[in-house]
Amino acid sequence: MYLPKDLQQYLHIKIPITQAMGIQVTRLDAQGLGISAPLALNINDKYTAFGGSLAAIMTVTGWGLTHALIQQAGATANTLVYQTQITYLNPVTQDIYAWCQLPDKAIVDLFLDHFFQRGKARWELQVQVLTVENTVAVQLTGGYVALKTN
């Protein structure tokens, strides 16, 4: 089983900026992936979360879910992001928590079938950051691809 601490260690080694941003893998389970980061390390001049930090954290969250799914399936892959669309709806004034829900089982099964049969698979994932009031602050739609390695 691929654990949150395994993913966090991988991120900090392979994507060093994640350590500088204070990224922590707080949840990785059958529902999805949650990643947090302190506002203090990702703040802007308005004392809210910097848009670039939010984009990076959310991109890494979708990437991390894709990477973890392949790892849990017993394979290795080059995981890449090929597109993102981000909508900033409300300022983030607290520590950042990004959540990426694992898609429905049919979508996951199709993704894994393509990966194992064709050596590559792609999908779109939704990542959200919520406000203190529990409303959506930022929404990311990201396209991710996994390319099978030996």
C-alpha positions, -999 to 999 in steps of 0.1 A, spaced: 0 0 0 13 34 -10 11 56 22 8 94 26 43 95 40 57 76 9 41 102 -14 53 131 7 88 118 8 87 113 -30 74 148 -36 101 164 -14 129 145 -31 117 146 -67 100 180 -67 121 201 -42 98 232 -43 72 211 -25 94 211 6 101 248 4 63 254 2 57 233 33 36 208 14 23 179 36 3 149 24 -24 148 49 -47 123 34 -44 95 8 -71 69 7 -98 53 -15 -116 87 -16 -87 108 -29 -57 129 -19 -55 159 4 -24 181 6 -19 210 29 6 239 31 10 267 56 -2 302 45 29 317 61 51 301 34 28 309 5 15 344 14 13 374 -8 13 412 -2 -24 411 6 -19 385 34 -38 359 14 -24 328 -4 -3 337 -34 -20 326 -67 11 309 -80 14 289 -48 -22 278 -51 -17 268 -87 14 248 -78 -2 231 -48 -33 222 -67 -13 209 -97 8 187 -74 -24 174 -58 -38 161 -91 -3 149 -101 1 131 -68 -32 113 -70 -23 100 -104 12 90 -93 -2 72 -62 -28 53 -81 -2 39 -105 20 30 -75 -8 13 -57 -16 -7 -89 20 -21 -87 35 -2 -116 57 28 -122 51 56 -146 63 90 -157 34 112 -146 29 145 -163 5 173 -163 -5 184 -198 -30 212 -191 -47 231 -163 -75 256 -160 -77 275 -127 -105 296 -115 -99 319 -85 -132 326 -68 -124 338 -33 -92 347 -14 -76 320 8 -69 335 42 -59 304 61 -35 275 57 -41 259 23 -58 225 19 -62 211 -16 -84 181 -22 -86 159 -52 -114 133 -52 -107 100 -68 -131 97 -98 -158 71 -100 -147 35 -102 -156 32 -139 -132 61 -147 -104 47 -125 -108 13 -141 -107 27 -176 -76 48 -168 -58 17 -154 -70 -5 -183 -55 20 -208 -23 23 -188 -17 -14 -186 -29 -23 -222 -15 7 -241 13 18 -218 -2 52 -213 -34 68 -199 -48 103 -195 -76 118 -175 -89 150 -161 -91 156 -124 -108 183 -103 -89 199 -74 -104 224 -49 -92 246 -22 -119 258 3 -123 290 23 -127 292 61 -165 293 54 -162 260 35 -170 275 1 -148 269 -30 -120 294 -31 -101 280 -61 -110 253 -86 -85 235 -109 -93 212 -137 -61 194 -147 -52 169 -174 -27 143 -163 -10 115 -182 8 84 -170 34 68 -193 44 33 -183 81 27 -175 99 -6 -170 
